[in-house]
Amino acid sequence: TGLTNITVFTCTGERTKYEFWKDSSDSSLNILTVPNYKNSEYEINNTDEWNVIAKLINAGTFCSGTSLYSADNYAITQDIFMTSANPLITWAIDAQHKFTGTFNGQGYTINAGQSKQLFGFIEKASISNLGVHIAEVSGNTTNEYVGGIVGNAINNSTLSKCYFVGKSSSSKFGGLVGSLDN
């Protein structure tokens, strides 16, 4: 997935249209185009924009010492269709990189054949108005909790007006949320 030891370079501590990153397996510097920021939220229109935000959240803190993307507000603006050629990257892939913001699906759906869960770890986060259709959902490792939308939700995280259609062969599968701990 290209997510091992990602480094993101942003030294302004402010919202930018582009972020620079590289991972340990690639010595070249890459430029990520950040989705549009409008009305106090990032607008996600397609798989590429979903995956850019995933990379930025999973990278952790920036040189300014803050994590600009994990605590922000997001909305999708149309149905999103993932393909095997452009698969979904899970947001907040581990407990060190939790999603703590808000995500509004605005009544749209995210669709995939076989895919990873949308969010690995959320804390004090809010996810609403989202439909998810994934024929076969899995986690990022073999021994983690798996949910159709969230793997692990802690500390008063909420899901409202969300649904999941699909299945998982994981023994730790929980429908919408794999593990909930408040």
Beta strands, then each sheet from edge to edge (+ up, - down):
strand 1: 7-9
strand 2: 18-22
strand 3: 30-33
strand 4: 37-38
strand 5: 41-44
strand 6: 73-76
strand 7: 80-81
strand 8: 102-104
strand 9: 109-116
strand 10: 119-123
strand 11: 126-138
strand 12: 150-154
strand 13: 158-167
strand 14: 177-181
sheet 1: 1+ 2- 3+
sheet 2: 4+ 5- 6- 8- 11- 9- 7-
sheet 3: 4+ 5- 6- 8- 11- 13-
sheet 4: 10+ 12+ 14+
end
